[in-house]
Amino acid sequence: MEASTVTTAPVLRSGARQVFDDYLQLTKPKVQSLLLLTTVTTMLVAGSPSVGLILLTCLGGYLSAGGAGAVNHYYDRDIDAQMERTANRPVPSGRIAPKAALWFGIGLATASFVLMSLTINVLAASLSLSGFVGYVFVYTMWLKRRTVQNIVIGGAAGAVPPLVGWAAVTGSVSWIAVYLFAIVFFWTPPHFWALSILMKDEYAKVGVPMMPVVRGEEETRRQIILYSVLLYAVTQLPFCAGSFGAIYLVASLALGGAFIVGAVMLYRRADRASALKLYLFSLAYLAALFLAMVADAKL
């Protein structure tokens, strides 16, 4: 009897840990980190929020975006099962039932709206909910499998966190918050298209019309340059409007210039290594730019 207890306990712990890890994976925590960074930095630019307000906003934002991620896992389970990168996700692998993932996602989004409405304000809760609706219904269900412009239009959902952060601190949305939304919006296409070049064959296999699949890699690299230049221009709007000073200006010019150089190098070299470098740089770019905003606002 004692021997039986000793051998089965680790198995039970292992099974519980797997379930926890699977449900956590449904929320796409790696994607969430950058969303939360843009939320927190925007809050610090907007004012001097308490630690409690920051934590509540991050929790609400995580629940909403995590709910969208879970519903995305549910809806895309058919194509996820066919792609090597996603085949081992909890739903296509069979570790979590599709309906369980769906209701988990809906539950997280509902909890987010209730939490933020009661503890922060209805505007912040509604903006966060709009991100959920945009990612689930506009991007995942409507655009992703229908148009090459999927990530351009659908990317608006990922640009919502700065609006949420600003509304959480001020109770309103100003032009500065809209500029920050625009920065993330124009950053998304070149960021994601660099990744889609690496994933071109997998997207083609499942019929998802990403830019490299429909228009080819050369046109995708050309579009990356175009959007990098547009992003460079958009990042100057907050400075021109008097929202930020010299620290932000120097950072935006240097980071934007580096982004364009990376895009041009990708176009000229046309290799996977350059696409990977630009994709990784784009992550660091957005984080550094928003941190520069905080430094400019607080110093």
N, C-alpha and C positions, 0 to 999 in steps of 0.2 A: 504493500500500500504506500509506504513512504517512498520507495523507489519510483513508483508511478508518478507521484506528485513532483518529484525532482525532475523527471524527464519531460513532463507535459507543460510545466509552467513557462519555460523559455519559449516553447512553441506558441503558447497563448499570447505572450508578450510580443513575439515577433509578428503574429497575425494582427494584433491590435495596432502595432506600429505601421504595418503595411496599409491598413485601412486609413489611418490618420494621414500618412504620406500621400495616398491616392487622392483623398479629398482636398488636401492642401494643393496638390498638383492641379486639380481642377480650377483653382483660383489663379493660376499662372503667376506665381510669386516673383519670378524673374522679371516679367514685364511690369509688374506692380512697382518695383523699386524705383524706376525712373518716373513713373506717374506720381508717386508719393514725394519724390524729390522736388518736382515742379510745383506740387501743392504747397509744401512746407516753405520753400524759398519765396513763393509768391506771397504767402502769409506774412513772412518777415519783411518783405518789401512794402506790403500794405499797411503795416503798423507794428505794434508790439504785443502780439497775442500771448496769452498765458500758456504755460506748458499743457495745462488741461485742455484748452481749446485746440491746440495743435494735435494732441493725442486723439481727441474725439473726432476731429476732421479727418485725420489719417485713418482711424478705424472705420468711419463712415465711408470714406473713399475706397478703402480696401474691400469692404463688404460689397459695395456697388460694382466695382471693377471685377472683383472675384466672382460675383454672381454672373456677370456678363461672360467671363471666361468659362464658367461651368456650363452655361447654356450653349456657348460656342462648342465646347467639347461634345455636348449632346447632339447638336445639329450636324456637326462635321464628322461624326463617327464613321460614316461610310467612306469618305475620302481619306480620313486619318488612317484607317485600317490598311489602305493601299500604299501609303508612303512610309518609307523606311524610318524617317525622322520621327514620325508620329504614331507608328503602329503599336508601340508599347504604352501608349497613353491609357489611363485607367478604363475608359469606356470601350474603345475598340479592342483592347486586350481581354475584355470580359471581367475585369476585376470589380468594376462598378456598373450596375444596371443603368441603361440609358435614362429611364424615368427617374431613377434616384438622382442622377446628375442634373436633370432638368429641374426637379423640385428643389434640390439643393441650391441651384442658381437663383431660382425665383425667391426662395426663402432668404438668401443673403441680400438680394436687392431690396426686398421688403423691409428687412431689418435695418438696412442702411437708411432708407427714407424715414422710417419711424424714429430711429436714433437721432439723425441729424435734425429732423423737424422739432423734436422735443428738447434737444440739448444745444443746438446751434441756432439755425433759423430756417424757415421754409424755403427761402431763395437758394441757399446752399444745398439743401436737400433736393430741391427740384432740378438744379443744375447737375448734380451728381446722378440723379435718375435719368436725365436726358443723355448722359454719357452711356448709361446702360442700354437705353432704348436705341441710341444711335449705333452702338457696336453690335447689338443682337439683331435688330430688325433691319436697319439700313445697310450695314456692312455685311454681316454674316448671312442673313437670309435673302437679301435683295440683290446686293451688288457683287459680292465676291465671286459668284459663279456665272455672272451675266455680262460684265463689262470690264474692259481693260482699265477703266477709270475707278475701279473698286477702291483702291487704296487712297486715291486722291480725295474722293468725296467721303468715303468711310473714315478717313483719317481724322475727320473732325471730332469723332468720339474720343480719340486719344488726346485731343487738345483741350478738353473740358477742364481738367484739374486746376489750371491757373484761375479759371473763372470761379470754381468752387472755393479755392483758397482765398481769393479776394472777397467773395461774398461772405465767407465765414467770419472774416475779420471786420469788414465794414458794413455788412448788411446790404450792399449794393454792388453794381458792376460798373466800373468806370472805363474810360478809353484806354487807360494803362493796361487793365486786365484784358481788354480786347486785343491790344497789341501783343501781349504774351500768348494769348490764344492763337493769334495769327502766326507767331514764330513757330510754335509746335506744329501747327497745321502745315506750314510750308516745309518744315523739317522732315515730316513723315514720309513723303514720296521718295526723296533721294536716299533716306535711311533704309526704307523697306525695299526699294528696287535694287539696292546693292545686295541685300540678302536674297532677293528673288532670282538674281543672276546665278547665285550659288545653288539655288533650289529649282532651277529651270526645268530640269528633266522630270523631277517629281511632280511639279505642278502640271506639266504637259501630260503626264501619265494619267492624272485624275481629271483632266479637262478644266482646270481652273485658269481663266484667261488673264494671268499676270502679264505684265508688259513684255518681259523677254520671250514669253511663249507666243504671244499674238503678233508683236511687231518686231521681234528679234532683239538680239543683244546690242547691236550697234545703235539702234534707235533708243533702246533703254539707256545706254551710256550717254547718248545725246540729251535725253530728257533729264538725266541726273545732273548734267552740267547746267541746264536751263533752270532747274529748280534750286540748285545751289546758288546761282546768281540771284534768283528771286528771294531766296532766304537771306542772302547777304543784304539785299535792299530792305527787306522787312525788318531786319534786326536794327536798322538805323532809325526806324520810326520813333521808338521810345526816347532816344537821345534828341532827335529833332523836335519832339514835343516837349522837351524840357523835363522829362520824367527821371532821367539819369544823367550822370556827369561823366567826367574824364575816365574814371576806372572802367565803367561799362563800355565807353566808346572804344578805348584801347582793346579791351577784351573782345568786343564784337568784331572789330576790324581784323584783329589777328586770327581769331577763330574762324571767321567767315572766309578770310583769305586762304587759310589752310584747307578749309572744306572745298573751296573751288579748285585749289591745286590738286587735291586728292581726286576730285571728279575728273579733271583733265588728264591726270596720270592714268586713271582707269580707262578713259576713252582711247588714249594712245597705246597703252599696253594690251588692253583687251584680254586680261587674264584673270583667273580666279583669285590669285593672291592679292591683286589690287582691289578686287571687289570686297574681299574679306577685310583688308586694311581699312577701306573706306567705311564699311559697315561698323567695325569696331570703333573707328575714330568718331563716327556720328554719335555714338552713345556717349563718349567722353565729351564731345562738343556740347551737347545739350546740357549736360550736368555742369560743365565749366561755365557756360554762358549764364545759367540761372544763379550759380554761386557768385558770379561777378556782379549780378544785379544786387544781391544781398550786400556784398562788400561795398558797392557804390552807395547803397541806401543807408548803411549803418556807419560808414567811416567818414 
